[in-house]
Amino acid sequence: MTEIHPTPNPSPVGRGFLKRRSLISPSLLGRGWGGVYLLLILLLNACNIAKNLPANERLYMGTDIVLKPDSTISTTDQAAITEQLTALARPRPNKKLFGYPYKVGLYYLFGEPKKENGFRSWFRRKFGEEPVLASAKAISSSIPIWEAALRNEGYFGSTVTGQLLEESYRAKGVYEVTVKPRFYIDSVGILADSTPIGRSLRFVSRRPALRKGDPYRLETIKNERERIGQLLKQRGFYYFIPDYVAVLADNDSVAHRTDLFFAIKPEIPDAAREEYDIRNVFIYPNYNLSTAQSDTNLSQAYRSPEGFRIVDSTRRFNPKLFRDVVTVLPGTRYNARQQDLTLSRFINLGTFKFVRNRFEPAQQGDSAVLDVHYYLTPSPNKAVRLELDGTSRSNNFNGGQAVLSWRNRNALRRAELLTLNANAGIEFQVGGGAQAITNYRFGADAVLSLPRLVGPVRFRQYQRTALPKTNITLGYQANIRGDLYRINSAQTTFGYAWRQSQQIEHVFQPFNVNYIFVPLSRVTDRFYEILFDPDADALVKRQLNQILSSDQLILSTLYTFNYNSLPRPNSPTTFRLTTNAEIAGNLASLFIPLREGQDRKTILNVPFAQYARVDADARLYRRLTSNMTLANRLFVGLGLPYGNSNGFTLPLTRQYFVGGSNSIRAFRPRAIGPGLYTRDTLRDVPLFQDGGGDIRLEANTELRYKFNKYFEGAAFIDAGNIWTFYPGEGFTTDATLSQFRRDFYRQIAIGTGIGLRVDLSYFLIRLDLGTPLRKPYKTNGSEWVIDQINLRDPTWRRQNIVLNIAVGYPF
């Protein structure tokens, strides 16, 4: 039986798994003179490289590996071995294009620099790359590293040989790897005595992560040892570390099986075998280096009902705050998990700028105890912030807004965050001629976030790293649409947000009231002229009627579920899912009768909306290479107006829209649908509060390539549309649910384009240039418009090229 000693991998020296091939791909030769010129340039540069290399040196071109596996090793395992050894290969050769080290060619292109700051030096630094030279010593140094890697994966007895093959000014490392049969785990056992730490070892090892039949992997064994060490620290062994766990292996070389045994090393310190209890918990919530002596004066400490000793002479914080945050309690056994939870909660509060703790061991009779000290430096209690934003939209609206915010991080003395916001903005239309309009908006809101649950809702939060929050909002917003009309909105919400785990978050708003109203005194004559124009489009009239009937109450309950997959080292895929479910008006509909002469039930003479709305936003990101990522999004949404809203659409604030910088980028904002309708076909009418739909289906895919630290390119395809549930007066059924059921795929808008992103660390500026491929509405008898693309035609460019400027990724 042998003890397993995890050995850190030395700095790898090798390169792996590149198939030998000629430096110039035959596909480069092409046909005609273009291929001849390209071949001539490459040959001249190849001579340039050979001439400039140091004497008797060769350019390292990479590594070839000849794998000789045992017959029991599957093709999948062979590929895994190849991939692993490739990652260990050193040195890494210079970057190549079609097999040619173009950066080395650029490095030598203008010869040796004569001045340190001259053009040649600048060109080398900017575009060139110093040649990586071949070394026989590097090949021999790689052999023990690769053999160790194979042993760590259970391929005991495997061997590696290597040599340097030279050809002209180039050289490659060629390795021959003989892979022996892999060992598998046959059993996992514990070697422990009857001491407290021995009994605890037996307890924490009852459900090992290793199972019979698993392949032998040193990394997996190390993870199991780490898990055992952490679990022992959660059972009071404050000084215990995973290195005190020994792993013994008994190998059967005939059957290629391994029996593993975990044990406590006999030579560990006595303190590591002791179980520690928490004696005192000291909290200093106003700790500051300049006033540290007074901030930690224990003579000023007072004891909370939970037994915490708090030094807070100003009584800035309510002691109940620490009852919610601190899970390390006096009189309990030390638990590393509870310590981590406490620190995480203090940090996630956002009230404290710095959080530090200290454990002070002591002896109390025959027991080992710990005194815990938490040093908390508060952030400034109050802050004022002014934000100025400029906007330029692809629908020719330009403008800006100002947001003034005031924050109090300890509003009610229990780390409550109170935020008061006031905002004002303006947008004016460029190039609209006589129909151009200017929009104004202003409003204010207050948000109170409490780091606890308020009300009858209760659930077990003992193991949660972030405290649940109760959020209360109250706000008002006014939108003035040129000289046409004004929409006012007042809203208040009460809800909860909590994290179930690092991956899952829930938001539940049982109380959500939104009052939307359009003062008739602010509806102008111009508005009514367009409404009663007999030549006006049905879609325009539908929008105008929606605006006139906007007065309504929305009494809803909303639930949101967020899921984010945790990044895994060996997985290139990340998945995110956000789902929303909202119902409105059901309770009011049960208790409020329909009055005589009214077609809808009202509250204080204001009709209320009744609907059910559910949607899902799924996003999948797959890393193809270190610089290339494929991002995908699928959005599906359905809103069903019924009861008191039967025959109507969803309220404007709850409708779905497509088009714009974060949707289908080849179309202007809200320019698609419902169904076969589009705002792109409407001319000589002002832009209203655009109506949307009750159903939304959208898919997006984007290939992102990072050129360097600051610049990233993208190519994208977007598709989708919206539909309404009911047709409405003067509106055909082409855009409604029935049509969606029959042949929704015939009404899908499709666009494509390219983009450029500028990463400025704190934020990302995005420019996307899109053009339609398929317009769902009729265009000269054909929805597909690919054959109409004409970049030289200014009229086509003006009608079909859409530039989106935005901040952040679209999804």
VEXVEX-31488 format. One record per residue (C-alpha): residue in one letter; y, x, z. Coordinates in steps of 0.5 Angstrom, whole numbers. Example, Ala and Ser with C-alpha at 12.3 -4.5 7.8 and 13.67 -1.06 7.14 Angstrom:
(A,(-9,25,16))
(S,(-2,27,14))
//
This chain:
(M,(0,0,0))
(T,(7,3,-2))
(E,(14,1,0))
(I,(19,-1,-5))
(H,(25,3,-5))
(P,(30,0,-10))
(T,(34,5,-14))
(P,(40,4,-17))
(N,(40,6,-24))
(P,(44,12,-26))
(S,(49,12,-31))
(P,(45,10,-38))
(V,(45,15,-43))
(G,(42,12,-50))
(R,(43,7,-55))
(G,(38,2,-57))
(F,(35,-2,-63))
(L,(39,-1,-69))
(K,(35,-1,-75))
(R,(36,5,-80))
(R,(40,3,-86))
(S,(44,7,-91))
(L,(51,8,-89))
(I,(54,4,-95))
(S,(51,-3,-96))
(P,(49,-5,-103))
(S,(52,-11,-103))
(L,(59,-7,-102))
(L,(58,-4,-109))
(G,(59,-11,-112))
(R,(60,-12,-120))
(G,(65,-9,-124))
(W,(71,-4,-122))
(G,(72,-7,-115))
(G,(65,-5,-113))
(V,(66,2,-116))
(Y,(73,3,-113))
(L,(70,1,-106))
(L,(64,6,-107))
(L,(69,12,-109))
(I,(74,10,-103))
(L,(68,10,-98))
(L,(65,17,-101))
(L,(72,20,-100))
(N,(72,18,-93))
(A,(65,20,-92))
(C,(67,27,-94))
(N,(73,27,-90))
(I,(69,26,-84))
(A,(64,31,-85))
(K,(69,36,-87))
(N,(73,35,-80))
(L,(68,35,-75))
(P,(67,41,-71))
(A,(62,47,-73))
(N,(55,45,-72))
(E,(56,38,-69))
(R,(54,32,-72))
(L,(57,25,-72))
(Y,(52,20,-67))
(M,(50,14,-71))
(G,(46,10,-66))
(T,(39,9,-64))
(D,(32,7,-67))
(I,(27,5,-62))
(V,(19,5,-64))
(L,(16,0,-59))
(K,(9,1,-58))
(P,(7,-5,-54))
(D,(0,-7,-50))
(S,(-3,-13,-54))
(T,(-2,-17,-48))
(I,(5,-17,-48))
(S,(8,-23,-52))
(T,(13,-23,-57))
(T,(19,-26,-53))
(D,(17,-20,-47))
(Q,(18,-15,-53))
(A,(25,-18,-55))
(A,(27,-18,-48))
(I,(25,-10,-47))
(T,(29,-9,-53))
(E,(35,-12,-51))
(Q,(35,-9,-44))
(L,(34,-2,-47))
(T,(39,-3,-52))
(A,(44,-5,-46))
(L,(42,2,-43))
(A,(43,6,-49))
(R,(48,12,-49))
(P,(52,15,-52))
(R,(55,9,-56))
(P,(56,10,-63))
(N,(63,9,-66))
(K,(65,2,-69))
(K,(62,1,-76))
(L,(64,-3,-82))
(F,(58,-5,-87))
(G,(55,2,-83))
(Y,(61,6,-85))
(P,(64,9,-78))
(Y,(71,7,-81))
(K,(75,8,-75))
(V,(73,16,-75))
(G,(75,16,-82))
(L,(82,13,-80))
(Y,(82,18,-75))
(Y,(82,24,-80))
(L,(85,20,-85))
(F,(92,24,-85))
(G,(89,31,-82))
(E,(91,34,-75))
(P,(97,32,-72))
(K,(103,37,-71))
(K,(107,33,-66))
(E,(105,30,-60))
(N,(109,24,-62))
(G,(109,24,-69))
(F,(107,19,-74))
(R,(100,22,-75))
(S,(99,22,-67))
(W,(101,15,-67))
(F,(96,13,-73))
(R,(90,16,-69))
(R,(92,12,-63))
(K,(93,6,-66))
(F,(88,5,-71))
(G,(83,11,-70))
(E,(77,13,-66))
(E,(75,20,-64))
(P,(68,21,-66))
(V,(62,21,-62))
(L,(58,27,-63))
(A,(50,27,-62))
(S,(47,31,-57))
(A,(40,33,-56))
(K,(41,33,-48))
(A,(43,26,-48))
(I,(37,24,-51))
(S,(33,27,-46))
(S,(37,25,-41))
(S,(36,18,-43))
(I,(28,18,-42))
(P,(28,18,-35))
(I,(33,12,-34))
(W,(29,8,-39))
(E,(22,9,-36))
(A,(25,7,-29))
(A,(28,1,-33))
(L,(21,-1,-35))
(R,(18,0,-28))
(N,(23,-4,-25))
(E,(21,-10,-30))
(G,(13,-9,-28))
(Y,(11,-4,-34))
(F,(8,1,-29))
(G,(6,7,-33))
(S,(10,6,-39))
(T,(13,12,-43))
(V,(18,14,-47))
(T,(19,20,-52))
(G,(25,22,-56))
(Q,(28,26,-61))
(L,(35,27,-65))
(L,(34,27,-72))
(E,(40,30,-77))
(E,(42,28,-84))
(S,(48,31,-87))
(Y,(54,30,-82))
(R,(50,25,-78))
(A,(45,24,-73))
(K,(41,19,-70))
(G,(37,18,-63))
(V,(30,16,-65))
(Y,(25,14,-59))
(E,(18,12,-58))
(V,(17,7,-53))
(T,(9,6,-50))
(V,(9,0,-46))
(K,(3,-1,-41))
(P,(1,-8,-39))
(R,(6,-12,-34))
(F,(4,-13,-27))
(Y,(5,-20,-24))
(I,(5,-22,-17))
(D,(-1,-25,-14))
(S,(1,-26,-7))
(V,(7,-26,-2))
(G,(6,-25,6))
(I,(10,-23,12))
(L,(9,-18,17))
(A,(12,-20,23))
(D,(11,-19,31))
(S,(13,-24,37))
(T,(20,-21,38))
(P,(26,-26,37))
(I,(27,-23,30))
(G,(20,-23,28))
(R,(19,-30,29))
(S,(26,-31,26))
(L,(23,-27,20))
(R,(17,-32,19))
(F,(21,-38,20))
(V,(26,-36,14))
(S,(20,-34,10))
(R,(17,-40,10))
(R,(19,-42,3))
(P,(20,-35,-1))
(A,(23,-35,-8))
(L,(18,-31,-11))
(R,(11,-35,-13))
(K,(4,-33,-15))
(G,(4,-31,-22))
(D,(11,-29,-23))
(P,(12,-23,-27))
(Y,(14,-17,-22))
(R,(22,-15,-23))
(L,(25,-11,-18))
(E,(32,-15,-19))
(T,(28,-21,-16))
(I,(25,-17,-10))
(K,(32,-15,-8))
(N,(35,-22,-9))
(E,(29,-24,-4))
(R,(31,-19,1))
(E,(38,-21,0))
(R,(36,-28,2))
(I,(32,-26,8))
(G,(38,-22,11))
(Q,(43,-27,10))
(L,(38,-33,13))
(L,(37,-28,19))
(K,(45,-27,20))
(Q,(45,-35,20))
(R,(41,-35,26))
(G,(45,-31,30))
(F,(43,-23,28))
(Y,(50,-21,27))
(Y,(49,-14,26))
(F,(43,-15,21))
(I,(44,-13,14))
(P,(39,-14,8))
(D,(37,-6,8))
(Y,(33,-7,14))
(V,(28,-11,11))
(A,(22,-7,8))
(V,(18,-9,2))
(L,(11,-7,1))
(A,(7,-7,-5))
(D,(-1,-7,-6))
(N,(-2,-6,-13))
(D,(-9,-7,-17))
(S,(-9,-3,-23))
(V,(-15,-6,-26))
(A,(-12,-13,-26))
(H,(-5,-12,-26))
(R,(-3,-16,-20))
(T,(1,-14,-14))
(D,(1,-17,-7))
(L,(8,-16,-4))
(F,(9,-16,4))
(F,(16,-17,7))
(A,(17,-14,14))
(I,(23,-11,19))
(K,(24,-4,19))
(P,(22,-1,25))
(E,(27,4,26))
(I,(33,-1,25))
(P,(39,-1,31))
(D,(37,-5,37))
(A,(44,-9,36))
(A,(41,-11,30))
(R,(35,-14,33))
(E,(40,-18,38))
(E,(42,-26,37))
(Y,(49,-27,39))
(D,(53,-33,41))
(I,(60,-35,40))
(R,(64,-34,47))
(N,(71,-35,45))
(V,(75,-37,39))
(F,(82,-35,39))
(I,(87,-38,33))
(Y,(94,-35,32))
(P,(97,-39,27))
(N,(104,-36,27))
(Y,(101,-29,26))
(N,(106,-24,23))
(L,(106,-16,23))
(S,(113,-16,26))
(T,(112,-21,31))
(A,(105,-19,32))
(Q,(105,-17,40))
(S,(108,-24,42))
(D,(104,-28,37))
(T,(98,-26,40))
(N,(100,-26,47))
(L,(94,-29,50))
(S,(98,-31,57))
(Q,(101,-37,52))
(A,(94,-39,49))
(Y,(93,-47,51))
(R,(86,-49,50))
(S,(84,-55,45))
(P,(79,-61,46))
(E,(74,-57,42))
(G,(75,-50,46))
(F,(79,-46,42))
(R,(84,-42,45))
(I,(91,-43,41))
(V,(97,-38,41))
(D,(102,-42,38))
(S,(109,-43,42))
(T,(112,-47,37))
(R,(107,-52,37))
(R,(108,-52,29))
(F,(101,-54,28))
(N,(97,-60,31))
(P,(91,-57,34))
(K,(87,-63,30))
(L,(88,-58,24))
(F,(83,-53,27))
(R,(78,-58,29))
(D,(78,-60,22))
(V,(77,-53,19))
(V,(74,-48,24))
(T,(66,-49,24))
(V,(65,-43,29))
(L,(65,-47,35))
(P,(65,-44,43))
(G,(58,-44,46))
(T,(54,-44,39))
(R,(49,-39,36))
(Y,(53,-34,31))
(N,(52,-37,24))
(A,(55,-33,18))
(R,(55,-39,14))
(Q,(59,-42,19))
(Q,(64,-36,19))
(D,(64,-36,11))
(L,(66,-44,11))
(T,(71,-43,16))
(L,(75,-37,12))
(S,(74,-41,5))
(R,(77,-47,9))
(F,(83,-44,11))
(I,(84,-41,4))
(N,(83,-47,1))
(L,(88,-51,5))
(G,(94,-47,1))
(T,(98,-47,8))
(F,(97,-40,10))
(K,(99,-34,6))
(F,(94,-29,9))
(V,(87,-30,13))
(R,(84,-25,17))
(N,(79,-25,22))
(R,(76,-20,27))
(F,(69,-21,32))
(E,(69,-17,38))
(P,(62,-16,41))
(A,(61,-16,49))
(Q,(55,-17,54))
(Q,(55,-23,58))
(G,(49,-22,63))
(D,(43,-21,59))
(S,(46,-25,53))
(A,(50,-22,47))
(V,(56,-25,46))
(L,(62,-25,41))
(D,(69,-27,41))
(V,(72,-29,35))
(H,(80,-28,33))
(Y,(83,-31,27))
(Y,(90,-29,25))
(L,(93,-34,20))
(T,(100,-32,17))
(P,(103,-38,14))
(S,(107,-39,8))
(P,(114,-41,8))
(N,(114,-48,10))
(K,(119,-51,5))
(A,(120,-49,-2))
(V,(125,-52,-8))
(R,(123,-51,-15))
(L,(126,-52,-22))
(E,(122,-52,-28))
(L,(126,-53,-35))
(D,(121,-54,-41))
(G,(123,-54,-49))
(T,(118,-58,-53))
(S,(118,-58,-61))
(R,(113,-63,-63))
(S,(109,-64,-70))
(N,(112,-71,-71))
(N,(119,-68,-72))
(F,(121,-69,-64))
(N,(125,-64,-61))
(G,(128,-63,-54))
(G,(127,-61,-47))
(Q,(126,-64,-40))
(A,(128,-61,-33))
(V,(123,-62,-27))
(L,(126,-61,-20))
(S,(121,-61,-14))
(W,(121,-60,-7))
(R,(115,-58,-3))
(N,(113,-58,5))
(R,(106,-55,6))
(N,(106,-58,13))
(A,(109,-65,13))
(L,(105,-68,19))
(R,(103,-61,23))
(R,(96,-62,20))
(A,(97,-58,13))
(E,(99,-64,9))
(L,(102,-62,3))
(L,(108,-67,1))
(T,(111,-66,-6))
(L,(118,-70,-8))
(N,(119,-69,-16))
(A,(125,-71,-20))
(N,(125,-71,-28))
(A,(129,-72,-34))
(G,(128,-71,-41))
(I,(131,-72,-48))
(E,(127,-72,-55))
(F,(131,-73,-61))
(Q,(128,-74,-68))
(V,(130,-68,-74))
(G,(130,-70,-81))
(G,(129,-78,-79))
(G,(136,-80,-83))
(A,(138,-87,-82))
(Q,(132,-89,-78))
(A,(132,-83,-73))
(I,(132,-84,-66))
(T,(133,-81,-59))
(N,(129,-82,-53))
(Y,(130,-81,-46))
(R,(126,-81,-40))
(F,(127,-80,-33))
(G,(123,-81,-26))
(A,(121,-79,-19))
(D,(115,-79,-15))
(A,(112,-77,-8))
(V,(105,-74,-7))
(L,(102,-74,0))
(S,(96,-70,0))
(L,(92,-70,7))
(P,(86,-65,8))
(R,(82,-70,11))
(L,(79,-77,10))
(V,(84,-83,12))
(G,(81,-90,13))
(P,(74,-92,13))
(V,(71,-87,9))
(R,(66,-82,12))
(F,(61,-77,10))
(R,(58,-71,12))
(Q,(63,-65,11))
(Y,(60,-60,15))
(Q,(57,-55,10))
(R,(63,-56,5))
(T,(67,-50,3))
(A,(74,-54,2))
(L,(76,-60,6))
(P,(76,-67,3))
(K,(83,-70,1))
(T,(86,-76,2))
(N,(92,-77,-4))
(I,(98,-82,-3))
(T,(103,-83,-9))
(L,(109,-87,-11))
(G,(113,-86,-17))
(Y,(117,-89,-22))
(Q,(118,-87,-29))
(A,(123,-90,-35))
(N,(123,-89,-42))
(I,(128,-91,-47))
(R,(126,-91,-54))
(G,(133,-90,-58))
(D,(137,-96,-59))
(L,(131,-101,-59))
(Y,(128,-102,-52))
(R,(126,-99,-45))
(I,(120,-99,-41))
(N,(119,-98,-34))
(S,(113,-96,-30))
(A,(112,-96,-22))
(Q,(106,-94,-19))
(T,(103,-93,-13))
(T,(96,-90,-11))
(F,(91,-89,-5))
(G,(85,-85,-6))
(Y,(80,-79,-4))
(A,(78,-72,-7))
(W,(72,-68,-5))
(R,(67,-63,-7))
(Q,(60,-64,-7))
(S,(59,-57,-9))
(Q,(62,-51,-13))
(Q,(59,-55,-19))
(I,(61,-62,-17))
(E,(67,-66,-16))
(H,(69,-73,-14))
(V,(75,-77,-14))
(F,(75,-84,-12))
(Q,(82,-88,-12))
(P,(80,-95,-9))
(F,(87,-97,-9))
(N,(91,-97,-16))
(V,(97,-101,-17))
(N,(102,-100,-23))
(Y,(107,-105,-25))
(I,(110,-104,-32))
(F,(116,-108,-35))
(V,(120,-109,-41))
(P,(127,-112,-39))
(L,(129,-117,-44))
(S,(136,-115,-43))
(R,(135,-108,-46))
(V,(131,-110,-52))
(T,(136,-110,-58))
(D,(138,-114,-64))
(R,(135,-108,-69))
(F,(128,-109,-65))
(Y,(128,-116,-67))
(E,(130,-115,-74))
(I,(124,-111,-75))
(L,(120,-116,-71))
(F,(122,-121,-76))
(D,(122,-118,-82))
(P,(117,-121,-87))
(D,(115,-115,-90))
(A,(114,-111,-84))
(D,(106,-108,-84))
(A,(102,-112,-79))
(L,(101,-106,-75))
(V,(108,-105,-74))
(K,(108,-112,-71))
(R,(102,-111,-67))
(Q,(106,-106,-64))
(L,(112,-110,-63))
(N,(109,-115,-60))
(Q,(105,-111,-55))
(I,(112,-108,-53))
(L,(115,-115,-51))
(S,(108,-117,-48))
(S,(108,-111,-44))
(D,(110,-114,-37))
(Q,(104,-114,-33))
(L,(101,-111,-26))
(I,(95,-107,-27))
(L,(91,-107,-20))
(S,(85,-102,-21))
(T,(80,-98,-18))
(L,(78,-91,-21))
(Y,(72,-86,-20))
(T,(72,-80,-23))
(F,(66,-75,-24))
(N,(67,-67,-26))
(Y,(61,-63,-27))
(N,(62,-55,-28))
(S,(56,-51,-30))
(L,(56,-44,-26))
(P,(57,-38,-30))
(R,(50,-34,-30))
(P,(50,-27,-32))
(N,(44,-28,-37))
(S,(47,-35,-40))
(P,(52,-35,-46))
(T,(53,-42,-45))
(T,(58,-46,-40))
(F,(58,-54,-40))
(R,(63,-58,-37))
(L,(63,-66,-36))
(T,(68,-71,-34))
(T,(67,-78,-34))
(N,(72,-84,-31))
(A,(70,-91,-30))
(E,(76,-96,-28))
(I,(76,-103,-27))
(A,(82,-108,-26))
(G,(84,-115,-24))
(N,(77,-117,-22))
(L,(79,-119,-15))
(A,(85,-122,-17))
(S,(82,-126,-22))
(L,(77,-129,-16))
(F,(83,-131,-12))
(I,(89,-133,-16))
(P,(88,-140,-20))
(L,(91,-141,-27))
(R,(97,-145,-26))
(E,(98,-151,-31))
(G,(102,-149,-37))
(Q,(100,-142,-37))
(D,(95,-138,-41))
(R,(94,-133,-36))
(K,(94,-132,-29))
(T,(100,-129,-25))
(I,(102,-125,-19))
(L,(110,-127,-18))
(N,(110,-130,-25))
(V,(107,-123,-27))
(P,(101,-123,-31))
(F,(95,-118,-29))
(A,(91,-114,-33))
(Q,(83,-115,-33))
(Y,(79,-110,-36))
(A,(73,-105,-35))
(R,(74,-98,-38))
(V,(69,-92,-38))
(D,(69,-85,-42))
(A,(66,-79,-42))
(D,(69,-72,-44))
(A,(63,-67,-45))
(R,(65,-59,-47))
(L,(60,-54,-49))
(Y,(62,-47,-49))
(R,(57,-41,-52))
(R,(59,-34,-53))
(L,(56,-31,-59))
(T,(59,-24,-58))
(S,(63,-21,-53))
(N,(69,-23,-58))
(M,(67,-29,-61))
(T,(66,-36,-57))
(L,(64,-43,-60))
(A,(67,-49,-57))
(N,(65,-56,-57))
(R,(68,-62,-55))
(L,(65,-70,-55))
(F,(69,-75,-53))
(V,(67,-82,-52))
(G,(71,-88,-49))
(L,(70,-96,-49))
(G,(75,-101,-46))
(L,(73,-108,-45))
(P,(79,-113,-44))
(Y,(76,-120,-41))
(G,(78,-125,-37))
(N,(86,-125,-36))
(S,(86,-120,-42))
(N,(82,-124,-46))
(G,(84,-123,-53))
(F,(89,-117,-52))
(T,(88,-110,-52))
(L,(88,-105,-46))
(P,(95,-104,-43))
(L,(99,-99,-46))
(T,(98,-94,-41))
(R,(90,-94,-41))
(Q,(90,-94,-49))
(Y,(86,-89,-53))
(F,(90,-85,-58))
(V,(88,-79,-63))
(G,(92,-74,-67))
(G,(96,-69,-65))
(S,(95,-62,-62))
(N,(90,-63,-57))
(S,(86,-68,-61))
(I,(85,-68,-69))
(R,(90,-63,-71))
(A,(90,-64,-78))
(F,(94,-71,-77))
(R,(100,-72,-73))
(P,(100,-75,-66))
(R,(98,-82,-65))
(A,(97,-82,-73))
(I,(90,-85,-74))
(G,(88,-92,-73))
(P,(86,-96,-71))
(G,(80,-96,-76))
(L,(83,-96,-83))
(Y,(90,-96,-81))
(T,(95,-90,-80))
(R,(102,-89,-78))
(D,(102,-84,-84))
(T,(102,-89,-89))
(L,(108,-93,-86))
(R,(115,-91,-88))
(D,(122,-93,-87))
(V,(121,-95,-80))
(P,(122,-92,-73))
(L,(117,-89,-69))
(F,(116,-94,-63))
(Q,(112,-94,-57))
(D,(105,-92,-61))
(G,(100,-97,-60))
(G,(93,-94,-59))
(G,(86,-97,-59))
(D,(80,-100,-54))
(I,(75,-95,-57))
(R,(75,-88,-58))
(L,(70,-83,-61))
(E,(72,-76,-63))
(A,(68,-69,-64))
(N,(72,-62,-64))
(T,(69,-55,-65))
(E,(72,-49,-66))
(L,(70,-42,-67))
(R,(75,-37,-63))
(Y,(75,-30,-64))
(K,(79,-25,-60))
(F,(82,-19,-64))
(N,(85,-16,-58))
(K,(88,-17,-51))
(Y,(94,-21,-53))
(F,(91,-24,-60))
(E,(86,-29,-61))
(G,(84,-33,-68))
(A,(81,-39,-69))
(A,(78,-44,-74))
(F,(77,-51,-73))
(I,(74,-58,-75))
(D,(76,-64,-72))
(A,(74,-71,-73))
(G,(74,-78,-70))
(N,(78,-85,-70))
(I,(80,-91,-65))
(W,(78,-98,-65))
(T,(81,-105,-62))
(F,(77,-110,-59))
(Y,(80,-116,-61))
(P,(84,-116,-68))
(G,(90,-120,-66))
(E,(95,-124,-70))
(G,(96,-122,-77))
(F,(91,-116,-76))
(T,(85,-115,-80))
(T,(78,-114,-77))
(D,(78,-107,-80))
(A,(79,-104,-74))
(T,(76,-108,-69))
(L,(69,-107,-65))
(S,(65,-111,-70))
(Q,(67,-106,-76))
(F,(66,-101,-71))
(R,(59,-103,-70))
(R,(57,-104,-77))
(D,(60,-98,-81))
(F,(64,-94,-76))
(Y,(62,-87,-79))
(R,(66,-90,-86))
(Q,(72,-90,-82))
(I,(72,-83,-79))
(A,(78,-78,-80))
(I,(76,-71,-81))
(G,(81,-65,-81))
(T,(80,-57,-81))
(G,(85,-51,-80))
(I,(86,-45,-77))
(G,(90,-42,-71))
(L,(93,-36,-67))
(R,(93,-36,-60))
(V,(98,-31,-56))
(D,(95,-29,-49))
(L,(101,-28,-44))
(S,(97,-27,-38))
(Y,(100,-33,-34))
(F,(100,-38,-40))
(L,(97,-38,-47))
(I,(101,-40,-53))
(R,(97,-44,-59))
(L,(99,-45,-66))
(D,(94,-49,-70))
(L,(95,-50,-78))
(G,(91,-56,-80))
(T,(90,-60,-86))
(P,(86,-67,-87))
(L,(79,-67,-91))
(R,(78,-74,-90))
(K,(83,-80,-89))
(P,(80,-86,-86))
(Y,(85,-91,-90))
(K,(85,-91,-97))
(T,(88,-86,-101))
(N,(88,-87,-109))
(G,(81,-90,-108))
(S,(78,-84,-104))
(E,(78,-82,-97))
(W,(75,-75,-98))
(V,(82,-71,-100))
(I,(79,-64,-101))
(D,(79,-64,-108))
(Q,(87,-66,-108))
(I,(89,-60,-104))
(N,(94,-56,-107))
(L,(98,-51,-103))
(R,(103,-49,-109))
(D,(105,-57,-109))
(P,(111,-57,-104))
(T,(110,-65,-103))
(W,(103,-64,-102))
(R,(104,-59,-96))
(R,(110,-63,-93))
(Q,(105,-69,-93))
(N,(98,-65,-91))
(I,(100,-59,-87))
(V,(101,-60,-80))
(L,(103,-55,-75))
(N,(102,-56,-68))
(I,(105,-51,-63))
(A,(102,-52,-56))
(V,(101,-48,-49))
(G,(94,-47,-47))
(Y,(87,-49,-51))
(P,(86,-56,-54))
(F,(79,-56,-50))
//
